[in-house]
Amino acid sequence: MNRYSYDEQVIFAFVKDDQLVSIPARHKKRLVVLRYLVERCFPDDRVYPEKEVDQRLALFHPDVAALRRYMVEEGLLTRKAGEYRRAEAPAGDPNRD
């Protein structure tokens, strides 16, 4: 029996020395990594200008455009007029706070 959760195993596999080594190709794993990054990069419920979003994501991985796009597509961030905000968790979703 593995003592680490699935999410922890994915993070251990893709994050080394606080850097995202690659963006997972598999949707399930990518979603785990994206949720982790949202928690790390956007802790506050406020508006983030695109430039700040890019700066925060660049601390983890150079392909900030892909990460931003994936986060919006997955409903983790909302985008309006070049400004981003953490999306509210849908009711009953145990994977979102």
N, C-alpha and C positions, 0 to 999 in steps of 0.2 A: 504494500500500500504506500502510495506516494504521500509525503507529508505536506507537499505544496499544492495549492489549488491550481486549476487550469490557467487562470489569469496570471498567477505568479510564475508559472513555468514559461508562459509566453513572454512575459517581461524579462525574465532571466535570459531567455534565448535571443531577444532582439535589442536589449539595452545593455551596453557594456560601458563602464566608466562614465555613466550618466549621458551617454550618446546613443542615439538610435542608429544601429549599425546598418539596418536596411528596413524598408517598409515592407511588411509581410504581403505576399501575393494572395494568400488565402483570406477570404473575407472575414471569417470568424476570428482569426489571429489579428488581422489589421484592426478590427473593431476594438479588441482588447488594448492594443497599442494606442489607438486614437483616444480612447477613454482615459488612459493613463496620462497622455500628453495634455488633454484638456484639464485634468485635475492639477497637473504640475504647472502648466503655462497660464491658465486662466482661472485662478482661484476665486476671484471676486465677480459678483454679479453686477457688471457694469459694461459700458460700451468701450470697445477696444478699436482704435483706428487701425486700418490695414497695415500701416508701417509698424506699429507696435506688435501686431499679431506676427508679422514676419520676423521681427527682432526676437521675440520670445521663442518662436519655433526654431529659428536658426541656432539657438543654443543647443538643440538636440539633433538637428539634421539639416543638411543644406537645401533639400528640395522642399522649401516652404510652400510653394504654390500647390504641389500635390497634396501635402498634408492639410492645407487650408481647404482645398476642394473636397477632399475626403471627409473632413469634419463637417462641412456644410451638407454634403450629400447624405451623410449618416444622421443628420439632425442633431449633432452635438453642439454646433454653433449656428447662429442665424446671421445672415448678411443682409444689410440694407444700406444702399448708397455708400459702399466702401467702408462701412463700420460693422464690426462683429460683436456678438454677445453670446454668452453661454445660453444654450437652449434650455427651457424648462423640461424637467423629466416628466414624461407622460405618467399619468396615474397608474399604479400597479406594475410598473417596470422595476423589477428587483435589481437590475444592473445599473440603474441610474439613481443618483441622489438628488 
